[in-house]
Amino acid sequence: MNCEFCTGETVTKRVRKHHWLQGRLYIVENVEAEVCRACGERYYHARTLDAIDKLLKGEHEVKQSLKVEVVGL
C-alpha cells in the first residue's frame, strides 16, 4: 500500500504500539503494522486493533510496569 501522507511505499513489520483502552495506556509488543519506508507512518488493520482490545480486556500477562510522567507544554 502507499502512505496517505507522503505516498511512500509501506512494508509489513512487527512493532511496539502505544494503545489506549478505557482510560489506560498500554504498550503492546510484536504488533503487525504497515510501516511507510519513507516517513515511518504506521497503519494497523482493524482486525489487529480488535485483537489488541480483546487481549487487554481479558486476562493477560504483564511483562513490565512503567511509571510515566505526563507534562504540558
C-alpha positions as CSV (number, residue, x, y, z in Angstrom):
1,M,0.0,0.0,0.0
2,N,1.0,3.6,-0.3
3,C,1.3,6.1,2.6
4,E,-1.5,8.6,2.8
5,F,0.9,11.3,4.0
6,C,3.9,11.1,1.7
7,T,2.8,8.4,-0.9
8,G,5.8,6.3,0.1
9,E,5.6,2.5,-0.1
10,T,4.8,0.6,3.1
11,V,6.2,-2.7,4.3
12,T,4.8,-5.2,6.9
13,K,6.7,-5.1,10.2
14,R,6.3,-6.1,13.8
15,V,6.3,-3.0,16.0
16,R,5.7,-1.8,19.6
17,K,2.4,0.1,19.8
18,H,1.0,2.6,22.4
19,H,-2.6,1.6,22.9
20,W,-5.2,3.4,25.0
21,L,-8.2,1.4,26.3
22,Q,-10.7,2.6,28.9
23,G,-8.5,5.4,30.0
24,R,-5.4,3.3,30.5
25,L,-2.2,3.3,28.4
26,Y,-0.7,0.0,27.3
27,I,2.4,-0.7,25.3
28,V,1.8,-3.8,23.2
29,E,4.8,-5.6,21.6
30,N,5.0,-7.6,18.4
31,V,2.1,-5.9,16.7
32,E,1.8,-6.3,12.9
33,A,1.7,-2.9,11.1
34,E,2.2,-1.5,7.6
35,V,5.1,1.0,8.1
36,C,6.0,3.6,5.5
37,R,9.6,3.2,4.3
38,A,9.9,7.0,3.7
39,C,8.3,8.7,6.7
40,G,7.6,5.9,9.2
41,E,3.8,6.4,9.4
42,R,2.1,3.3,10.7
43,Y,-1.2,1.6,9.6
44,Y,-3.0,-1.1,11.6
45,H,-5.6,-3.4,10.2
46,A,-9.0,-3.2,12.1
47,R,-8.7,-6.9,13.0
48,T,-5.3,-6.2,14.7
49,L,-6.8,-3.4,16.8
50,D,-9.8,-5.6,17.7
51,A,-7.4,-8.4,18.7
52,I,-5.5,-6.0,21.0
53,D,-8.7,-4.8,22.6
54,K,-9.8,-8.3,23.2
55,L,-6.4,-9.3,24.7
56,L,-6.3,-6.3,27.1
57,K,-9.9,-6.7,28.3
58,G,-9.2,-10.3,29.3
59,E,-6.6,-11.9,31.5
60,H,-3.1,-11.2,30.0
61,E,0.5,-11.5,31.0
62,V,2.2,-8.2,32.1
63,K,5.8,-8.3,31.2
64,Q,6.7,-5.0,32.9
65,S,5.0,-2.0,34.5
66,L,6.4,1.5,33.8
67,K,5.9,4.8,35.7
68,V,5.1,7.5,33.1
69,E,5.1,11.3,33.6
70,V,2.5,13.4,31.8
71,V,3.6,17.0,31.2
72,G,2.2,20.0,29.4
73,L,3.9,22.3,27.1
